C-alpha cells in the first residue's frame, strides 16, 4: 500500500479512497467477500480461501527468493 505520509495534510480523501481500494483488493485476493457497511467476511468452510492463501504465500516466497538472488532489483 505504501507508507502513510508523515504530514497529515497530505492525507487527502483521494489518498484514503486509494488506500481502501488497495486493501479491498488484497482481502479479495485471499477470499474475503464484502458483506455490507464495510464488513468483510471469510467463509472458512469453503476450500477456495485456503487455496487463495496458499497461492499468495507461494508468491511471497518467490518474491523473497528473487530478492535474495544476486543482481535482483
ABEGO torsion letter per residue (X at the ends): XEBBBABAAABBAAAAAAAAAAAAAAAAAAGBBBABGGBBBBBAABAAAAAAAAAAAAAAAAAAAAAABBGBX
